[in-house]
Amino acid sequence: LRVISMEKGGNMKDVFTRFCTGLKELEAVIKEKGEAFMWNEHLGYILTCPSNLGTGLRAGVHVKLPNMSKHPKFEEVLKKLRLQKRGTGGVDTAAVDGIFDISNADRLGFSEVQLVQIVVDGVKLLVDMEKKLEKGASINNLMPGKLKTLSCIEPALIDVSCSLYVRTRTGLSASFTYFFFKFIIFNKCYWSPDNAQNMNE
């Protein structure tokens, strides 16, 4: 089972709100049938793939980074921001025309709100870097100093008021938004007495 909320544009708040609403309604229907998603106090949600244990949430943004993606410290920046990249075609696909799917690298150890905040903050910084590189300027003053930790993230606030955009390749002053937000809960498992017993063991 995968629950997906996505749209073109820069309104991450609406996408996340719709995602939460849909997931809540789905969970209510499942509970009416006497079932529930598998959940463990230590591990969080139990999913079919161990890499998705915890929240099971991937918040992805399709963003154009033709200059930043060629920078020698691109991978280092992503790691420090706790982000990962892939092509827009999915896992193990290459980026086309500098367009990447940037998403949270973590599933476990953070709340859903914190993971979304990581993506919002990280993509904003990547776009700021892209704009500087486009002008031929240095991005040294924007480089993140260390790996983001839990204490660095405000869990109660999602700042989606920032204007996220990259300029067109033609260099015109007009800019466009190329964001494609996607929230996914991966393959959640249903609870059953047998599964619960195996999990406790």
N, C-alpha and C positions, 0 to 999 in steps of 0.2 A: 504494500500500500504506500503510495506517495501522494502527499498533499502539496499542491503547487499553486502559488499566487504570483502572477507576473504581469507586467505591462511596460509599454514604452513610455519614456518621459523621465522626469526627475523627482517625482513625488514618492519617495520611499516610504513615507509615513502612511499613505493610503494603501500601498501594497501590503505593508506589514499589518495594518489594521484589518484589512480584508482577509489576510491569511489567518490571523488569530481568530476572527469571527467564524470563518469556515471550519477551522479545526475544532473549535469549541462546539459547534453544532454537530459536527461529525461524531465527536466523542460522546455527545449526549445521546445520539441515535444508537451508538454501540452499547452504551450503558443500559438503554431501554431493553436491549436484547439480552441483558445479563452478562455482557462481556466488558472488557476493559483493556487498555493498552498495558503491556508489561512494563513495570517500573520497579526500580530497586533504590533504596535510600542511598546507597553508596555509589552506584553506577549511573543512576538516572534511568532514562528510557532504555529498554533492551531492544536492540535492533538486529536484523539479520546479518549485518556487516559490523564487526567489532570496531572499525574505524569511526563509526557513527554513534557509538555509545554515548550517552549523556543527553544532550538536547536533541540530537539527530537533525539539527537545523543547519542548512547552508543558505546564507544570504548572498546572492550573486549580483554583480553589476557588470553589464557589458559597456566597456568604455574604451575610447580610442586613445592609444598612447604610442604613437609612431616614434617619437623621440625618446621618451623615457624607457621604452622597451629595449632600445639599443644602448642605453647607458650601462657601463660596466658594473655599476652597483645596484642595478635593478633588482636582482635576486636578493641581495642583502637588505634592501629597503623593504621588500615584501616580507621577508622573514621577521624583521624587527617590528613590523606592523601587524604580525600574526595573520598575514594574508597569503593566499595562494592564487596562482593564475592557471588558466587553461584556455584553449580556443573556444570560440562560441559554439562549436559543434559538439562539445561535451568532453569527457575525460579522454586524454591522450590525443587530442586534436590540436593542430597548430593554429596560431592566430593568423587571420587574414587581414591585410591592410592595416596592421597595427591595432586591431580590435581584440581585446582580451575580455574574458570572463573572470573578474576578480571577486574572490569570496573569502569568507573566514576559514582559516586553516584548522581551527579548533572546533570540537563538538562538546568535549568534556571539560569541566572545570570552570565554566562560565554560564551565566544565565542567558536565555534567549535575547533579552534586552541588551545585555552587555555585548553579545556577539554582533547584533545589528549596529550598535554604537561603534564597535571596532571597524566594521566595514564602512560606515558613513565617514568616520574620521580619516580612515586610511585612504579611501578613494578621493576625498577632498585634497589630501596632501599630494597624492599622485597627480591629480589634475593641476595643482599649483606648480608642481615640478615640471610637468609637461609644458605649461605655458611659459615658464622661464627658459626651458631648453629651446623652445620654438623661437625665442628672441635671441638665442645664442648666449644667454646668461648662465652663470654658475648656479648650481643647486646646493652647494655645500652648506649654506646657512639653513637649509630646509631638511637636511639629513636627520633622521631620528637617531637619538643618542644611544638608546638601549632597547632591548626587547620589552614590549608592553607587558605589564603584569596586572594582576587583578586589582591591585591598589591604585593603579593609574586610571581606572575606568569608573566613571560615575554610573551606577546601575539604574538610577531612577530617571535618567534624562536621555532622550534621543533627539539630538539636535539635527533636524532636517530642514532648517531654515536657510542653510548655506546654499549659495547658487553654484551648482556643479555643472561645469561645461568645459569643453575644449574647443579651440578655434579651428576653423576650417583649414584644410591644407593649402588653400589658395592664399592664406594670409590676410584675408579681408577682415575688417573690424567686426563685421557681423559674426556671430558665433552660433553654434547649434548644440543642442543637447543630444548626446548619444548614450543614453542609459537605458538599460533593460533590466529591471529589478526582478529577481526571482527568489522566492523563499520555498525551500523544500524540506519536508520531513521525510526521511528515508525509511521505507520498509519497516514500519512499526509492527511489532508482533502482538498478537492477541494473548490475553491471559487465559490460562486454564489451570485446573488443579495440578495436573501432571507437570506442566511447565513450571509452576510455582515451586513445586517440591524439588525439581531438578535444579532450579536457580538457587534455592536455599542451601542445597548440598554443595 
